[in-house]
Amino acid sequence: MTGPGSNVSPQNAADDAAAGVRRVFYADWEMGCCGTPFSVGDEVSWTVERTVDEMWDWERNNHGPDPDDPAPVTGRVRAIHIVSQGYRRRPGCRTYEPVPGERSLRPVRTCPKWFADGPDDDRHHYVAECGALVELEVLPADRTAQGAPEGT
């Protein structure tokens, strides 16, 4: 599952990885499964995918390598915010879905390995930390060609 309410675009995110600051969503399950915590100031090299979301440009993809995966994007972490999302059970359904507009951000210096589930307001609604929003300063391509660090 990708971030709450987002859709992964079929286009290669590395194609638009020109130097600059990009917002990357790092899902809680991606970090819990295969991720390594990182901090503001760290240099990272990540495989990312473009997304269609109002809060971020890309999503981190830990799963691979696959021959069709895009080239990693290397950058310096400039800011990290924990993303909390509200979820609601639809009437007559057993699953929860994201509640539009019910997101909040909390700044941190280091991304946690594990994210917190919030207490249930009731059996039909809850708020949980769903991942981290990372401001990544993408390094120029000629800089990354000299040898980027392994993915964090």
Kinemage of the C-alpha trace (Angstrom):
@kinemage 1
@onewidth
@group {chain A} dominant
@subgroup {mainchain}
@vectorlist {calphas} color= white
{ca met a 1} P 0.000 0.000 0.000
{ca thr a 2} L 1.258 3.452 -0.788
{ca gly a 3} L 0.737 6.534 1.346
{ca pro a 4} L -2.745 7.531 2.411
{ca gly a 5} L -4.747 8.849 -0.494
{ca ser a 6} L -1.851 8.797 -2.950
{ca asn a 7} L -1.374 7.093 -6.281
{ca val a 8} L 1.927 5.985 -7.729
{ca ser a 9} L 2.566 7.361 -11.192
{ca pro a 10} L 3.918 4.973 -13.835
{ca gln a 11} L 6.616 7.483 -14.777
{ca asn a 12} L 10.171 7.132 -13.519
{ca ala a 13} L 10.835 9.603 -10.707
{ca ala a 14} L 14.566 9.577 -11.397
{ca asp a 15} L 13.784 11.237 -14.738
{ca asp a 16} L 12.899 14.465 -12.927
{ca ala a 17} L 15.581 14.193 -10.240
{ca ala a 18} L 17.227 17.499 -11.092
{ca ala a 19} L 18.962 19.170 -8.166
{ca gly a 20} L 16.510 20.840 -5.805
{ca val a 21} L 14.364 19.973 -2.803
{ca arg a 22} L 11.785 17.203 -3.214
{ca arg a 23} L 9.212 15.932 -0.729
{ca val a 24} L 9.444 12.166 -0.281
{ca phe a 25} L 6.921 10.044 1.618
{ca tyr a 26} L 8.521 7.099 3.459
{ca ala a 27} L 5.672 4.751 4.481
{ca asp a 28} L 5.698 3.203 7.945
{ca trp a 29} L 5.529 -0.336 6.539
{ca glu a 30} L 8.493 0.353 4.201
{ca met a 31} L 10.597 1.505 7.163
{ca gly a 32} L 9.429 -1.331 9.418
{ca cys a 33} L 10.083 -3.960 6.755
{ca cys a 34} L 13.389 -3.001 5.204
{ca gly a 35} L 14.349 0.532 6.233
{ca thr a 36} L 17.176 1.990 8.272
{ca pro a 37} L 16.412 5.108 10.333
{ca phe a 38} L 18.053 8.322 9.112
{ca ser a 39} L 18.457 11.836 10.477
{ca val a 40} L 18.406 15.419 9.288
{ca gly a 41} L 21.764 16.086 7.602
{ca asp a 42} L 22.285 12.486 6.429
{ca glu a 43} L 23.091 11.754 2.796
{ca val a 44} L 20.886 8.969 1.405
{ca ser a 45} L 20.462 7.150 -1.901
{ca trp a 46} L 16.894 5.933 -2.454
{ca thr a 47} L 14.777 4.380 -5.167
{ca val a 48} L 11.689 6.560 -5.432
{ca glu a 49} L 8.478 6.635 -7.450
{ca arg a 50} L 6.503 9.687 -8.496
{ca thr a 51} L 3.176 10.081 -6.761
{ca val a 52} L 0.026 12.049 -7.221
{ca asp a 53} L -0.448 13.600 -3.791
{ca glu a 54} L -0.801 17.175 -2.579
{ca met a 55} L 1.790 16.744 0.201
{ca trp a 56} L 4.658 14.929 -1.550
{ca asp a 57} L 6.294 14.424 -4.938
{ca trp a 58} L 7.775 10.955 -4.509
{ca glu a 59} L 7.423 7.801 -2.416
{ca arg a 60} L 10.353 5.729 -1.181
{ca asn a 61} L 10.492 2.191 -2.613
{ca asn a 62} L 12.640 -0.281 -0.641
{ca his a 63} L 11.631 -3.316 -2.610
{ca gly a 64} L 14.000 -4.426 -5.305
{ca pro a 65} L 16.433 -4.444 -6.903
{ca asp a 66} L 14.548 -5.237 -10.043
{ca pro a 67} L 16.043 -4.697 -13.507
{ca asp a 68} L 13.179 -2.314 -14.268
{ca asp a 69} L 13.673 -0.210 -11.117
{ca pro a 70} L 14.675 3.392 -11.732
{ca ala a 71} L 18.131 4.580 -10.766
{ca pro a 72} L 18.430 5.686 -7.126
{ca val a 73} L 18.199 9.376 -6.282
{ca thr a 74} L 20.873 10.718 -3.921
{ca gly a 75} L 20.309 13.669 -1.635
{ca arg a 76} L 20.717 15.240 1.781
{ca val a 77} L 17.879 15.058 4.311
{ca arg a 78} L 16.860 18.638 5.164
{ca ala a 79} L 13.747 17.975 7.296
{ca ile a 80} L 11.639 15.079 8.580
{ca his a 81} L 7.987 15.226 9.653
{ca ile a 82} L 5.978 12.311 11.018
{ca val a 83} L 2.677 12.051 9.105
{ca ser a 84} L -0.405 11.118 11.132
{ca gln a 85} L -3.536 10.131 9.259
{ca gly a 86} L -7.116 9.643 10.396
{ca tyr a 87} L -8.903 6.484 9.282
{ca arg a 88} L -12.599 5.706 9.341
{ca arg a 89} L -14.560 2.506 8.853
{ca arg a 90} L -17.165 2.804 6.135
{ca pro a 91} L -20.683 1.771 7.130
{ca gly a 92} L -21.199 -1.939 6.585
{ca cys a 93} L -17.498 -2.541 5.943
{ca arg a 94} L -14.762 -4.098 8.096
{ca thr a 95} L -11.852 -2.143 6.612
{ca tyr a 96} L -10.688 1.396 7.274
{ca glu a 97} L -9.920 4.068 4.714
{ca pro a 98} L -8.061 7.388 5.015
{ca val a 99} L -10.206 10.369 5.969
{ca pro a 100} L -9.592 13.169 3.416
{ca gly a 101} L -8.071 16.253 5.021
{ca glu a 102} L -7.349 14.478 8.308
{ca arg a 103} L -3.545 14.560 8.249
{ca ser a 104} L -1.087 16.254 10.551
{ca leu a 105} L 2.696 16.723 10.592
{ca arg a 106} L 5.102 16.632 13.538
{ca pro a 107} L 8.763 17.622 13.029
{ca val a 108} L 11.490 15.225 14.220
{ca arg a 109} L 15.289 15.076 13.851
{ca thr a 110} L 15.466 11.297 13.235
{ca cys a 111} L 13.010 9.022 11.447
{ca pro a 112} L 11.893 6.210 13.757
{ca lys a 113} L 12.097 2.540 12.802
{ca trp a 114} L 8.586 1.941 14.175
{ca phe a 115} L 5.585 4.261 14.048
{ca ala a 116} L 2.809 4.652 16.634
{ca asp a 117} L -0.817 3.701 16.238
{ca gly a 118} L -3.099 6.154 17.979
{ca pro a 119} L -5.791 5.072 20.391
{ca asp a 120} L -9.192 4.392 18.860
{ca asp a 121} L -11.602 7.288 19.304
{ca asp a 122} L -14.226 4.610 18.866
{ca arg a 123} L -14.520 1.422 16.834
{ca his a 124} L -15.138 3.386 13.642
{ca his a 125} L -12.282 5.909 13.691
{ca tyr a 126} L -8.613 6.089 14.657
{ca val a 127} L -5.485 8.170 13.992
{ca ala a 128} L -2.111 6.544 13.296
{ca glu a 129} L 1.390 7.565 12.263
{ca cys a 130} L 1.566 6.320 8.671
{ca gly a 131} L 5.117 7.360 7.746
{ca ala a 132} L 7.525 10.244 7.364
{ca leu a 133} L 7.516 13.217 5.007
{ca val a 134} L 11.143 13.918 4.119
{ca glu a 135} L 12.475 17.091 2.525
{ca leu a 136} L 15.309 15.746 0.373
{ca glu a 137} L 17.797 18.092 -1.255
{ca val a 138} L 18.629 16.187 -4.428
{ca leu a 139} L 22.331 16.342 -5.237
{ca pro a 140} L 23.473 17.222 -8.780
{ca ala a 141} L 23.862 14.204 -11.082
{ca asp a 142} L 27.600 14.843 -11.603
{ca arg a 143} L 28.070 14.725 -7.810
{ca thr a 144} L 26.186 11.428 -7.454
{ca ala a 145} L 28.083 9.822 -10.350
{ca gln a 146} L 31.239 10.032 -8.227
{ca gly a 147} L 29.834 7.424 -5.832
{ca ala a 148} L 26.688 7.671 -3.805
{ca pro a 149} L 26.257 6.025 -0.423
{ca glu a 150} L 24.264 2.818 -0.200
{ca gly a 151} L 20.530 3.249 0.404
{ca thr a 152} L 19.529 4.141 3.917
